[in-house]
Amino acid sequence: MNKATFRARLHHGVLVMFAFMLLTSFLNATALLKNDLLKLEAVKLIDDMGTELQEKTGVHAYVIATNEHFPERFNLVEYSKQYEANLNKPYVLYIFAPYATITKKSEARGRVGIIPSSDVVRDMYNYDDVRDAGINIVAIKDSNTDEDKFNIGVLQAYSVLADNIAEAKGIKLTKTIPDEMGTMVMILRVLVYSGTAVLLWIFILRPFWMRRKNARQ
């Protein structure tokens, strides 16, 4: 093997190792343990909120957004144990399963699970507030697609969860979704806007508004 070939192979090997390290770092950094439902933009916002929450409070907030059709009375706590190796304590795990069966008789579907690593973490958030933040948006009857409402619902629930934990620690987060999002969704229900309008606010207009607001301060 001549020197040129050796250098070329060495260079290639270094690039492959570097790419692998970047990929591993990305996978370890994400708050999403399983994602069958969320768009990349929603994942990015969740990761941003989760990173800020972890850095400021030390608490990790994870998400499982699954399209699995769980049967009635399916045990979400037992289900979550398969992900234990990827969980760093202290943590809280938010499970969003819109296709899970609630009761066969009513054919109602959609379950949410919120699983903390300890009672101490459980006391940092209001279970009902976090649960309702997502369910209320998904339950709205309007022209938004299920996919759009799933994205918005998980984002809102995760934001409320993060804000609850931060507030319990006496800390203010800057990357969570403000409460007026709920008001906006109610307005959209009345005006029967399309799901695109909601996503436009979350992914484009709100970040632009936040940048302008921060620039003025």
PyMOL commands that place a pseudoatom at each C-alpha (Angstrom):
pseudoatom trace, name=CA, resn=MET, resi=1, chain=A, elem=C, hetatm=0, pos=[0.000, 0.000, 0.000]
pseudoatom trace, name=CA, resn=ASN, resi=2, chain=A, elem=C, hetatm=0, pos=[1.506, 3.345, -1.019]
pseudoatom trace, name=CA, resn=LYS, resi=3, chain=A, elem=C, hetatm=0, pos=[1.440, 6.454, 1.154]
pseudoatom trace, name=CA, resn=ALA, resi=4, chain=A, elem=C, hetatm=0, pos=[-1.284, 8.186, -0.879]
pseudoatom trace, name=CA, resn=THR, resi=5, chain=A, elem=C, hetatm=0, pos=[-3.647, 5.228, -0.502]
pseudoatom trace, name=CA, resn=PHE, resi=6, chain=A, elem=C, hetatm=0, pos=[-2.883, 4.955, 3.202]
pseudoatom trace, name=CA, resn=ARG, resi=7, chain=A, elem=C, hetatm=0, pos=[-3.581, 8.653, 3.773]
pseudoatom trace, name=CA, resn=ALA, resi=8, chain=A, elem=C, hetatm=0, pos=[-6.828, 8.439, 1.788]
pseudoatom trace, name=CA, resn=ARG, resi=9, chain=A, elem=C, hetatm=0, pos=[-8.066, 5.484, 3.827]
pseudoatom trace, name=CA, resn=LEU, resi=10, chain=A, elem=C, hetatm=0, pos=[-7.009, 7.118, 7.070]
pseudoatom trace, name=CA, resn=HIS, resi=11, chain=A, elem=C, hetatm=0, pos=[-8.836, 10.314, 6.116]
pseudoatom trace, name=CA, resn=HIS, resi=12, chain=A, elem=C, hetatm=0, pos=[-11.954, 8.327, 5.221]
pseudoatom trace, name=CA, resn=GLY, resi=13, chain=A, elem=C, hetatm=0, pos=[-11.811, 6.443, 8.508]
pseudoatom trace, name=CA, resn=VAL, resi=14, chain=A, elem=C, hetatm=0, pos=[-11.544, 9.649, 10.509]
pseudoatom trace, name=CA, resn=LEU, resi=15, chain=A, elem=C, hetatm=0, pos=[-14.540, 11.145, 8.695]
pseudoatom trace, name=CA, resn=VAL, resi=16, chain=A, elem=C, hetatm=0, pos=[-16.639, 8.035, 9.323]
pseudoatom trace, name=CA, resn=MET, resi=17, chain=A, elem=C, hetatm=0, pos=[-15.742, 8.052, 13.034]
pseudoatom trace, name=CA, resn=PHE, resi=18, chain=A, elem=C, hetatm=0, pos=[-16.500, 11.767, 13.306]
pseudoatom trace, name=CA, resn=ALA, resi=19, chain=A, elem=C, hetatm=0, pos=[-19.885, 11.306, 11.633]
pseudoatom trace, name=CA, resn=PHE, resi=20, chain=A, elem=C, hetatm=0, pos=[-20.678, 8.426, 13.968]
pseudoatom trace, name=CA, resn=MET, resi=21, chain=A, elem=C, hetatm=0, pos=[-19.788, 10.517, 17.009]
pseudoatom trace, name=CA, resn=LEU, resi=22, chain=A, elem=C, hetatm=0, pos=[-22.027, 13.358, 15.808]
pseudoatom trace, name=CA, resn=LEU, resi=23, chain=A, elem=C, hetatm=0, pos=[-24.915, 10.968, 15.205]
pseudoatom trace, name=CA, resn=THR, resi=24, chain=A, elem=C, hetatm=0, pos=[-24.478, 9.351, 18.612]
pseudoatom trace, name=CA, resn=SER, resi=25, chain=A, elem=C, hetatm=0, pos=[-24.346, 12.753, 20.269]
pseudoatom trace, name=CA, resn=PHE, resi=26, chain=A, elem=C, hetatm=0, pos=[-27.545, 13.819, 18.494]
pseudoatom trace, name=CA, resn=LEU, resi=27, chain=A, elem=C, hetatm=0, pos=[-29.412, 10.666, 19.449]
pseudoatom trace, name=CA, resn=ASN, resi=28, chain=A, elem=C, hetatm=0, pos=[-28.365, 10.955, 23.076]
pseudoatom trace, name=CA, resn=ALA, resi=29, chain=A, elem=C, hetatm=0, pos=[-29.346, 14.623, 23.217]
pseudoatom trace, name=CA, resn=THR, resi=30, chain=A, elem=C, hetatm=0, pos=[-32.910, 14.270, 22.001]
pseudoatom trace, name=CA, resn=ALA, resi=31, chain=A, elem=C, hetatm=0, pos=[-35.830, 14.225, 24.413]
pseudoatom trace, name=CA, resn=LEU, resi=32, chain=A, elem=C, hetatm=0, pos=[-37.758, 11.926, 22.053]
pseudoatom trace, name=CA, resn=LEU, resi=33, chain=A, elem=C, hetatm=0, pos=[-37.366, 8.251, 22.942]
pseudoatom trace, name=CA, resn=LYS, resi=34, chain=A, elem=C, hetatm=0, pos=[-39.881, 7.170, 20.305]
pseudoatom trace, name=CA, resn=ASN, resi=35, chain=A, elem=C, hetatm=0, pos=[-41.483, 9.305, 17.622]
pseudoatom trace, name=CA, resn=ASP, resi=36, chain=A, elem=C, hetatm=0, pos=[-44.109, 8.031, 15.209]
pseudoatom trace, name=CA, resn=LEU, resi=37, chain=A, elem=C, hetatm=0, pos=[-46.149, 11.229, 15.075]
pseudoatom trace, name=CA, resn=LEU, resi=38, chain=A, elem=C, hetatm=0, pos=[-44.209, 14.476, 15.363]
pseudoatom trace, name=CA, resn=LYS, resi=39, chain=A, elem=C, hetatm=0, pos=[-42.719, 16.617, 12.622]
pseudoatom trace, name=CA, resn=LEU, resi=40, chain=A, elem=C, hetatm=0, pos=[-39.062, 17.608, 12.706]
pseudoatom trace, name=CA, resn=GLU, resi=41, chain=A, elem=C, hetatm=0, pos=[-39.971, 21.189, 13.620]
pseudoatom trace, name=CA, resn=ALA, resi=42, chain=A, elem=C, hetatm=0, pos=[-41.901, 19.983, 16.676]
pseudoatom trace, name=CA, resn=VAL, resi=43, chain=A, elem=C, hetatm=0, pos=[-39.051, 17.695, 17.700]
pseudoatom trace, name=CA, resn=LYS, resi=44, chain=A, elem=C, hetatm=0, pos=[-36.623, 20.623, 17.509]
pseudoatom trace, name=CA, resn=LEU, resi=45, chain=A, elem=C, hetatm=0, pos=[-38.820, 22.783, 19.750]
pseudoatom trace, name=CA, resn=ILE, resi=46, chain=A, elem=C, hetatm=0, pos=[-39.202, 19.966, 22.274]
pseudoatom trace, name=CA, resn=ASP, resi=47, chain=A, elem=C, hetatm=0, pos=[-35.466, 19.349, 22.311]
pseudoatom trace, name=CA, resn=ASP, resi=48, chain=A, elem=C, hetatm=0, pos=[-34.820, 23.059, 22.859]
pseudoatom trace, name=CA, resn=MET, resi=49, chain=A, elem=C, hetatm=0, pos=[-37.249, 23.163, 25.796]
pseudoatom trace, name=CA, resn=GLY, resi=50, chain=A, elem=C, hetatm=0, pos=[-35.856, 19.933, 27.234]
pseudoatom trace, name=CA, resn=THR, resi=51, chain=A, elem=C, hetatm=0, pos=[-32.274, 21.128, 27.006]
pseudoatom trace, name=CA, resn=GLU, resi=52, chain=A, elem=C, hetatm=0, pos=[-33.065, 24.376, 28.778]
pseudoatom trace, name=CA, resn=LEU, resi=53, chain=A, elem=C, hetatm=0, pos=[-35.054, 22.533, 31.447]
pseudoatom trace, name=CA, resn=GLN, resi=54, chain=A, elem=C, hetatm=0, pos=[-32.221, 20.086, 32.100]
pseudoatom trace, name=CA, resn=GLU, resi=55, chain=A, elem=C, hetatm=0, pos=[-29.552, 22.780, 32.187]
pseudoatom trace, name=CA, resn=LYS, resi=56, chain=A, elem=C, hetatm=0, pos=[-31.475, 25.010, 34.606]
pseudoatom trace, name=CA, resn=THR, resi=57, chain=A, elem=C, hetatm=0, pos=[-33.173, 22.445, 36.862]
pseudoatom trace, name=CA, resn=GLY, resi=58, chain=A, elem=C, hetatm=0, pos=[-31.266, 19.190, 36.395]
pseudoatom trace, name=CA, resn=VAL, resi=59, chain=A, elem=C, hetatm=0, pos=[-34.513, 17.380, 35.548]
pseudoatom trace, name=CA, resn=HIS, resi=60, chain=A, elem=C, hetatm=0, pos=[-34.799, 15.441, 32.293]
pseudoatom trace, name=CA, resn=ALA, resi=61, chain=A, elem=C, hetatm=0, pos=[-38.151, 15.431, 30.459]
pseudoatom trace, name=CA, resn=TYR, resi=62, chain=A, elem=C, hetatm=0, pos=[-38.613, 12.696, 27.865]
pseudoatom trace, name=CA, resn=VAL, resi=63, chain=A, elem=C, hetatm=0, pos=[-41.332, 12.026, 25.293]
pseudoatom trace, name=CA, resn=ILE, resi=64, chain=A, elem=C, hetatm=0, pos=[-42.741, 8.922, 23.669]
pseudoatom trace, name=CA, resn=ALA, resi=65, chain=A, elem=C, hetatm=0, pos=[-45.112, 9.833, 20.824]
pseudoatom trace, name=CA, resn=THR, resi=66, chain=A, elem=C, hetatm=0, pos=[-46.368, 6.523, 19.525]
pseudoatom trace, name=CA, resn=ASN, resi=67, chain=A, elem=C, hetatm=0, pos=[-48.916, 5.384, 16.953]
pseudoatom trace, name=CA, resn=GLU, resi=68, chain=A, elem=C, hetatm=0, pos=[-49.192, 1.968, 18.572]
pseudoatom trace, name=CA, resn=HIS, resi=69, chain=A, elem=C, hetatm=0, pos=[-52.731, 0.675, 19.091]
pseudoatom trace, name=CA, resn=PHE, resi=70, chain=A, elem=C, hetatm=0, pos=[-52.540, -0.315, 22.745]
pseudoatom trace, name=CA, resn=PRO, resi=71, chain=A, elem=C, hetatm=0, pos=[-55.432, -2.463, 24.041]
pseudoatom trace, name=CA, resn=GLU, resi=72, chain=A, elem=C, hetatm=0, pos=[-57.799, -1.449, 26.817]
pseudoatom trace, name=CA, resn=ARG, resi=73, chain=A, elem=C, hetatm=0, pos=[-56.116, -1.141, 30.251]
pseudoatom trace, name=CA, resn=PHE, resi=74, chain=A, elem=C, hetatm=0, pos=[-52.662, -1.451, 28.730]
pseudoatom trace, name=CA, resn=ASN, resi=75, chain=A, elem=C, hetatm=0, pos=[-49.983, -0.810, 31.375]
pseudoatom trace, name=CA, resn=LEU, resi=76, chain=A, elem=C, hetatm=0, pos=[-47.985, 2.221, 30.268]
pseudoatom trace, name=CA, resn=VAL, resi=77, chain=A, elem=C, hetatm=0, pos=[-45.623, 1.985, 33.245]
pseudoatom trace, name=CA, resn=GLU, resi=78, chain=A, elem=C, hetatm=0, pos=[-44.583, -1.534, 32.251]
pseudoatom trace, name=CA, resn=TYR, resi=79, chain=A, elem=C, hetatm=0, pos=[-44.319, -0.404, 28.631]
pseudoatom trace, name=CA, resn=SER, resi=80, chain=A, elem=C, hetatm=0, pos=[-41.960, 2.418, 29.621]
pseudoatom trace, name=CA, resn=LYS, resi=81, chain=A, elem=C, hetatm=0, pos=[-39.483, 0.017, 31.233]
pseudoatom trace, name=CA, resn=GLN, resi=82, chain=A, elem=C, hetatm=0, pos=[-38.065, -0.963, 27.841]
pseudoatom trace, name=CA, resn=TYR, resi=83, chain=A, elem=C, hetatm=0, pos=[-36.650, 2.567, 27.618]
pseudoatom trace, name=CA, resn=GLU, resi=84, chain=A, elem=C, hetatm=0, pos=[-35.065, 2.649, 31.091]
pseudoatom trace, name=CA, resn=ALA, resi=85, chain=A, elem=C, hetatm=0, pos=[-31.540, 2.351, 29.698]
pseudoatom trace, name=CA, resn=ASN, resi=86, chain=A, elem=C, hetatm=0, pos=[-32.063, 5.691, 27.903]
pseudoatom trace, name=CA, resn=LEU, resi=87, chain=A, elem=C, hetatm=0, pos=[-33.407, 7.555, 30.934]
pseudoatom trace, name=CA, resn=ASN, resi=88, chain=A, elem=C, hetatm=0, pos=[-31.227, 9.763, 33.110]
pseudoatom trace, name=CA, resn=LYS, resi=89, chain=A, elem=C, hetatm=0, pos=[-32.496, 10.467, 36.624]
pseudoatom trace, name=CA, resn=PRO, resi=90, chain=A, elem=C, hetatm=0, pos=[-34.174, 12.576, 37.811]
pseudoatom trace, name=CA, resn=TYR, resi=91, chain=A, elem=C, hetatm=0, pos=[-36.675, 12.431, 34.990]
pseudoatom trace, name=CA, resn=VAL, resi=92, chain=A, elem=C, hetatm=0, pos=[-40.296, 12.543, 33.949]
pseudoatom trace, name=CA, resn=LEU, resi=93, chain=A, elem=C, hetatm=0, pos=[-41.561, 10.624, 30.929]
pseudoatom trace, name=CA, resn=TYR, resi=94, chain=A, elem=C, hetatm=0, pos=[-44.523, 11.898, 28.905]
pseudoatom trace, name=CA, resn=ILE, resi=95, chain=A, elem=C, hetatm=0, pos=[-46.254, 9.234, 26.803]
pseudoatom trace, name=CA, resn=PHE, resi=96, chain=A, elem=C, hetatm=0, pos=[-48.681, 10.305, 24.078]
pseudoatom trace, name=CA, resn=ALA, resi=97, chain=A, elem=C, hetatm=0, pos=[-50.638, 7.431, 22.533]
pseudoatom trace, name=CA, resn=PRO, resi=98, chain=A, elem=C, hetatm=0, pos=[-53.620, 8.790, 20.540]
pseudoatom trace, name=CA, resn=TYR, resi=99, chain=A, elem=C, hetatm=0, pos=[-54.556, 5.391, 19.109]
pseudoatom trace, name=CA, resn=ALA, resi=100, chain=A, elem=C, hetatm=0, pos=[-54.601, 3.512, 22.417]
pseudoatom trace, name=CA, resn=THR, resi=101, chain=A, elem=C, hetatm=0, pos=[-57.998, 2.054, 23.290]
pseudoatom trace, name=CA, resn=ILE, resi=102, chain=A, elem=C, hetatm=0, pos=[-59.681, 3.556, 26.345]
pseudoatom trace, name=CA, resn=THR, resi=103, chain=A, elem=C, hetatm=0, pos=[-62.742, 1.306, 26.302]
pseudoatom trace, name=CA, resn=LYS, resi=104, chain=A, elem=C, hetatm=0, pos=[-63.830, -1.198, 23.678]
pseudoatom trace, name=CA, resn=LYS, resi=105, chain=A, elem=C, hetatm=0, pos=[-67.487, -0.484, 24.353]
pseudoatom trace, name=CA, resn=SER, resi=106, chain=A, elem=C, hetatm=0, pos=[-67.301, 3.218, 23.543]
pseudoatom trace, name=CA, resn=GLU, resi=107, chain=A, elem=C, hetatm=0, pos=[-64.501, 2.770, 20.990]
pseudoatom trace, name=CA, resn=ALA, resi=108, chain=A, elem=C, hetatm=0, pos=[-62.873, 5.808, 22.587]
pseudoatom trace, name=CA, resn=ARG, resi=109, chain=A, elem=C, hetatm=0, pos=[-59.182, 6.168, 21.878]
pseudoatom trace, name=CA, resn=GLY, resi=110, chain=A, elem=C, hetatm=0, pos=[-56.267, 8.223, 23.123]
pseudoatom trace, name=CA, resn=ARG, resi=111, chain=A, elem=C, hetatm=0, pos=[-54.209, 7.919, 26.289]
pseudoatom trace, name=CA, resn=VAL, resi=112, chain=A, elem=C, hetatm=0, pos=[-51.569, 9.999, 28.029]
pseudoatom trace, name=CA, resn=GLY, resi=113, chain=A, elem=C, hetatm=0, pos=[-49.075, 8.735, 30.574]
pseudoatom trace, name=CA, resn=ILE, resi=114, chain=A, elem=C, hetatm=0, pos=[-46.850, 10.885, 32.812]
pseudoatom trace, name=CA, resn=ILE, resi=115, chain=A, elem=C, hetatm=0, pos=[-44.274, 8.809, 34.660]
pseudoatom trace, name=CA, resn=PRO, resi=116, chain=A, elem=C, hetatm=0, pos=[-41.785, 10.422, 37.102]
pseudoatom trace, name=CA, resn=SER, resi=117, chain=A, elem=C, hetatm=0, pos=[-38.612, 8.811, 38.397]
pseudoatom trace, name=CA, resn=SER, resi=118, chain=A, elem=C, hetatm=0, pos=[-39.540, 9.612, 41.996]
pseudoatom trace, name=CA, resn=ASP, resi=119, chain=A, elem=C, hetatm=0, pos=[-42.178, 11.158, 44.243]
pseudoatom trace, name=CA, resn=VAL, resi=120, chain=A, elem=C, hetatm=0, pos=[-39.990, 14.247, 44.492]
pseudoatom trace, name=CA, resn=VAL, resi=121, chain=A, elem=C, hetatm=0, pos=[-40.256, 14.788, 40.734]
pseudoatom trace, name=CA, resn=ARG, resi=122, chain=A, elem=C, hetatm=0, pos=[-43.996, 13.999, 40.807]
pseudoatom trace, name=CA, resn=ASP, resi=123, chain=A, elem=C, hetatm=0, pos=[-44.540, 16.865, 43.235]
pseudoatom trace, name=CA, resn=MET, resi=124, chain=A, elem=C, hetatm=0, pos=[-42.950, 19.307, 40.780]
pseudoatom trace, name=CA, resn=TYR, resi=125, chain=A, elem=C, hetatm=0, pos=[-45.826, 19.301, 38.289]
pseudoatom trace, name=CA, resn=ASN, resi=126, chain=A, elem=C, hetatm=0, pos=[-49.611, 19.201, 38.181]
pseudoatom trace, name=CA, resn=TYR, resi=127, chain=A, elem=C, hetatm=0, pos=[-50.640, 15.968, 36.484]
pseudoatom trace, name=CA, resn=ASP, resi=128, chain=A, elem=C, hetatm=0, pos=[-54.064, 17.239, 35.435]
pseudoatom trace, name=CA, resn=ASP, resi=129, chain=A, elem=C, hetatm=0, pos=[-52.679, 20.450, 33.930]
pseudoatom trace, name=CA, resn=VAL, resi=130, chain=A, elem=C, hetatm=0, pos=[-50.105, 18.608, 31.844]
pseudoatom trace, name=CA, resn=ARG, resi=131, chain=A, elem=C, hetatm=0, pos=[-52.569, 15.945, 30.721]
pseudoatom trace, name=CA, resn=ASP, resi=132, chain=A, elem=C, hetatm=0, pos=[-55.287, 18.436, 29.821]
pseudoatom trace, name=CA, resn=ALA, resi=133, chain=A, elem=C, hetatm=0, pos=[-52.885, 20.738, 27.949]
pseudoatom trace, name=CA, resn=GLY, resi=134, chain=A, elem=C, hetatm=0, pos=[-52.500, 18.131, 25.235]
pseudoatom trace, name=CA, resn=ILE, resi=135, chain=A, elem=C, hetatm=0, pos=[-55.893, 16.436, 25.356]
pseudoatom trace, name=CA, resn=ASN, resi=136, chain=A, elem=C, hetatm=0, pos=[-57.872, 19.681, 25.119]
pseudoatom trace, name=CA, resn=ILE, resi=137, chain=A, elem=C, hetatm=0, pos=[-56.162, 20.604, 21.854]
pseudoatom trace, name=CA, resn=VAL, resi=138, chain=A, elem=C, hetatm=0, pos=[-56.534, 17.150, 20.311]
pseudoatom trace, name=CA, resn=ALA, resi=139, chain=A, elem=C, hetatm=0, pos=[-60.226, 17.077, 21.284]
pseudoatom trace, name=CA, resn=ILE, resi=140, chain=A, elem=C, hetatm=0, pos=[-61.039, 20.306, 19.433]
pseudoatom trace, name=CA, resn=LYS, resi=141, chain=A, elem=C, hetatm=0, pos=[-63.451, 19.703, 16.558]
pseudoatom trace, name=CA, resn=ASP, resi=142, chain=A, elem=C, hetatm=0, pos=[-62.276, 21.856, 13.684]
pseudoatom trace, name=CA, resn=SER, resi=143, chain=A, elem=C, hetatm=0, pos=[-60.610, 21.653, 10.288]
pseudoatom trace, name=CA, resn=ASN, resi=144, chain=A, elem=C, hetatm=0, pos=[-57.137, 20.927, 11.684]
pseudoatom trace, name=CA, resn=THR, resi=145, chain=A, elem=C, hetatm=0, pos=[-55.815, 17.512, 10.759]
pseudoatom trace, name=CA, resn=ASP, resi=146, chain=A, elem=C, hetatm=0, pos=[-55.148, 14.915, 13.444]
pseudoatom trace, name=CA, resn=GLU, resi=147, chain=A, elem=C, hetatm=0, pos=[-51.439, 15.159, 12.621]
pseudoatom trace, name=CA, resn=ASP, resi=148, chain=A, elem=C, hetatm=0, pos=[-51.414, 18.909, 13.257]
pseudoatom trace, name=CA, resn=LYS, resi=149, chain=A, elem=C, hetatm=0, pos=[-53.319, 18.552, 16.522]
pseudoatom trace, name=CA, resn=PHE, resi=150, chain=A, elem=C, hetatm=0, pos=[-51.019, 15.764, 17.702]
pseudoatom trace, name=CA, resn=ASN, resi=151, chain=A, elem=C, hetatm=0, pos=[-48.006, 18.014, 17.104]
pseudoatom trace, name=CA, resn=ILE, resi=152, chain=A, elem=C, hetatm=0, pos=[-49.572, 21.017, 18.814]
pseudoatom trace, name=CA, resn=GLY, resi=153, chain=A, elem=C, hetatm=0, pos=[-50.957, 18.933, 21.677]
pseudoatom trace, name=CA, resn=VAL, resi=154, chain=A, elem=C, hetatm=0, pos=[-47.636, 17.296, 22.541]
pseudoatom trace, name=CA, resn=LEU, resi=155, chain=A, elem=C, hetatm=0, pos=[-45.810, 20.619, 22.256]
pseudoatom trace, name=CA, resn=GLN, resi=156, chain=A, elem=C, hetatm=0, pos=[-48.269, 22.342, 24.584]
pseudoatom trace, name=CA, resn=ALA, resi=157, chain=A, elem=C, hetatm=0, pos=[-48.257, 19.501, 27.122]
pseudoatom trace, name=CA, resn=TYR, resi=158, chain=A, elem=C, hetatm=0, pos=[-44.475, 19.316, 27.147]
pseudoatom trace, name=CA, resn=SER, resi=159, chain=A, elem=C, hetatm=0, pos=[-44.262, 23.082, 27.560]
pseudoatom trace, name=CA, resn=VAL, resi=160, chain=A, elem=C, hetatm=0, pos=[-46.652, 23.045, 30.526]
pseudoatom trace, name=CA, resn=LEU, resi=161, chain=A, elem=C, hetatm=0, pos=[-44.692, 20.164, 32.063]
pseudoatom trace, name=CA, resn=ALA, resi=162, chain=A, elem=C, hetatm=0, pos=[-41.401, 22.017, 31.683]
pseudoatom trace, name=CA, resn=ASP, resi=163, chain=A, elem=C, hetatm=0, pos=[-42.856, 25.260, 33.081]
pseudoatom trace, name=CA, resn=ASN, resi=164, chain=A, elem=C, hetatm=0, pos=[-44.347, 23.414, 36.063]
pseudoatom trace, name=CA, resn=ILE, resi=165, chain=A, elem=C, hetatm=0, pos=[-41.010, 21.842, 36.953]
pseudoatom trace, name=CA, resn=ALA, resi=166, chain=A, elem=C, hetatm=0, pos=[-39.128, 25.104, 36.486]
pseudoatom trace, name=CA, resn=GLU, resi=167, chain=A, elem=C, hetatm=0, pos=[-41.647, 26.989, 38.624]
pseudoatom trace, name=CA, resn=ALA, resi=168, chain=A, elem=C, hetatm=0, pos=[-41.246, 24.391, 41.380]
pseudoatom trace, name=CA, resn=LYS, resi=169, chain=A, elem=C, hetatm=0, pos=[-37.543, 25.176, 41.307]
pseudoatom trace, name=CA, resn=GLY, resi=170, chain=A, elem=C, hetatm=0, pos=[-38.133, 28.935, 41.261]
pseudoatom trace, name=CA, resn=ILE, resi=171, chain=A, elem=C, hetatm=0, pos=[-36.788, 29.224, 37.719]
pseudoatom trace, name=CA, resn=LYS, resi=172, chain=A, elem=C, hetatm=0, pos=[-38.162, 30.898, 34.592]
pseudoatom trace, name=CA, resn=LEU, resi=173, chain=A, elem=C, hetatm=0, pos=[-37.752, 29.205, 31.218]
pseudoatom trace, name=CA, resn=THR, resi=174, chain=A, elem=C, hetatm=0, pos=[-37.453, 31.210, 28.003]
pseudoatom trace, name=CA, resn=LYS, resi=175, chain=A, elem=C, hetatm=0, pos=[-38.063, 28.558, 25.334]
pseudoatom trace, name=CA, resn=THR, resi=176, chain=A, elem=C, hetatm=0, pos=[-41.434, 27.197, 26.393]
pseudoatom trace, name=CA, resn=ILE, resi=177, chain=A, elem=C, hetatm=0, pos=[-44.655, 28.043, 24.549]
pseudoatom trace, name=CA, resn=PRO, resi=178, chain=A, elem=C, hetatm=0, pos=[-46.535, 30.896, 26.270]
pseudoatom trace, name=CA, resn=ASP, resi=179, chain=A, elem=C, hetatm=0, pos=[-50.015, 30.368, 27.670]
pseudoatom trace, name=CA, resn=GLU, resi=180, chain=A, elem=C, hetatm=0, pos=[-51.604, 32.493, 24.949]
pseudoatom trace, name=CA, resn=MET, resi=181, chain=A, elem=C, hetatm=0, pos=[-51.196, 29.518, 22.623]
pseudoatom trace, name=CA, resn=GLY, resi=182, chain=A, elem=C, hetatm=0, pos=[-54.263, 27.982, 24.244]
pseudoatom trace, name=CA, resn=THR, resi=183, chain=A, elem=C, hetatm=0, pos=[-56.213, 31.158, 23.597]
pseudoatom trace, name=CA, resn=MET, resi=184, chain=A, elem=C, hetatm=0, pos=[-55.080, 31.176, 19.997]
pseudoatom trace, name=CA, resn=VAL, resi=185, chain=A, elem=C, hetatm=0, pos=[-56.262, 27.616, 19.447]
pseudoatom trace, name=CA, resn=MET, resi=186, chain=A, elem=C, hetatm=0, pos=[-59.681, 28.550, 20.829]
pseudoatom trace, name=CA, resn=ILE, resi=187, chain=A, elem=C, hetatm=0, pos=[-59.861, 31.468, 18.411]
pseudoatom trace, name=CA, resn=LEU, resi=188, chain=A, elem=C, hetatm=0, pos=[-58.887, 29.159, 15.567]
pseudoatom trace, name=CA, resn=ARG, resi=189, chain=A, elem=C, hetatm=0, pos=[-61.688, 26.801, 16.529]
pseudoatom trace, name=CA, resn=VAL, resi=190, chain=A, elem=C, hetatm=0, pos=[-64.204, 29.628, 16.250]
pseudoatom trace, name=CA, resn=LEU, resi=191, chain=A, elem=C, hetatm=0, pos=[-62.825, 30.921, 12.966]
pseudoatom trace, name=CA, resn=VAL, resi=192, chain=A, elem=C, hetatm=0, pos=[-62.245, 27.395, 11.601]
pseudoatom trace, name=CA, resn=TYR, resi=193, chain=A, elem=C, hetatm=0, pos=[-58.750, 28.161, 10.397]
pseudoatom trace, name=CA, resn=SER, resi=194, chain=A, elem=C, hetatm=0, pos=[-56.706, 25.422, 8.808]
pseudoatom trace, name=CA, resn=GLY, resi=195, chain=A, elem=C, hetatm=0, pos=[-54.003, 23.538, 10.664]
pseudoatom trace, name=CA, resn=THR, resi=196, chain=A, elem=C, hetatm=0, pos=[-51.443, 25.365, 8.556]
pseudoatom trace, name=CA, resn=ALA, resi=197, chain=A, elem=C, hetatm=0, pos=[-52.293, 28.612, 10.319]
pseudoatom trace, name=CA, resn=VAL, resi=198, chain=A, elem=C, hetatm=0, pos=[-51.596, 27.070, 13.729]
pseudoatom trace, name=CA, resn=LEU, resi=199, chain=A, elem=C, hetatm=0, pos=[-48.294, 25.610, 12.608]
pseudoatom trace, name=CA, resn=LEU, resi=200, chain=A, elem=C, hetatm=0, pos=[-47.400, 28.912, 10.958]
pseudoatom trace, name=CA, resn=TRP, resi=201, chain=A, elem=C, hetatm=0, pos=[-47.686, 30.576, 14.379]
pseudoatom trace, name=CA, resn=ILE, resi=202, chain=A, elem=C, hetatm=0, pos=[-45.659, 27.927, 16.193]
pseudoatom trace, name=CA, resn=PHE, resi=203, chain=A, elem=C, hetatm=0, pos=[-42.863, 27.406, 13.713]
pseudoatom trace, name=CA, resn=ILE, resi=204, chain=A, elem=C, hetatm=0, pos=[-42.524, 30.766, 11.913]
pseudoatom trace, name=CA, resn=LEU, resi=205, chain=A, elem=C, hetatm=0, pos=[-44.416, 33.739, 13.338]
pseudoatom trace, name=CA, resn=ARG, resi=206, chain=A, elem=C, hetatm=0, pos=[-43.774, 33.088, 17.036]
pseudoatom trace, name=CA, resn=PRO, resi=207, chain=A, elem=C, hetatm=0, pos=[-39.973, 32.578, 16.668]
pseudoatom trace, name=CA, resn=PHE, resi=208, chain=A, elem=C, hetatm=0, pos=[-39.840, 35.782, 14.591]
pseudoatom trace, name=CA, resn=TRP, resi=209, chain=A, elem=C, hetatm=0, pos=[-41.885, 37.641, 17.206]
pseudoatom trace, name=CA, resn=MET, resi=210, chain=A, elem=C, hetatm=0, pos=[-39.646, 36.336, 19.995]
pseudoatom trace, name=CA, resn=ARG, resi=211, chain=A, elem=C, hetatm=0, pos=[-36.506, 37.457, 18.143]
pseudoatom trace, name=CA, resn=ARG, resi=212, chain=A, elem=C, hetatm=0, pos=[-37.901, 40.954, 17.702]
pseudoatom trace, name=CA, resn=LYS, resi=213, chain=A, elem=C, hetatm=0, pos=[-39.000, 41.086, 21.331]
pseudoatom trace, name=CA, resn=ASN, resi=214, chain=A, elem=C, hetatm=0, pos=[-35.558, 40.020, 22.572]
pseudoatom trace, name=CA, resn=ALA, resi=215, chain=A, elem=C, hetatm=0, pos=[-33.850, 42.498, 20.228]
pseudoatom trace, name=CA, resn=ARG, resi=216, chain=A, elem=C, hetatm=0, pos=[-35.802, 45.362, 21.772]
pseudoatom trace, name=CA, resn=GLN, resi=217, chain=A, elem=C, hetatm=0, pos=[-34.813, 44.416, 25.327]
for i in range(1, 217): cmd.bond("trace and resi %d" % i, "trace and resi %d" % (i + 1))
show_as sticks, trace
zoom trace
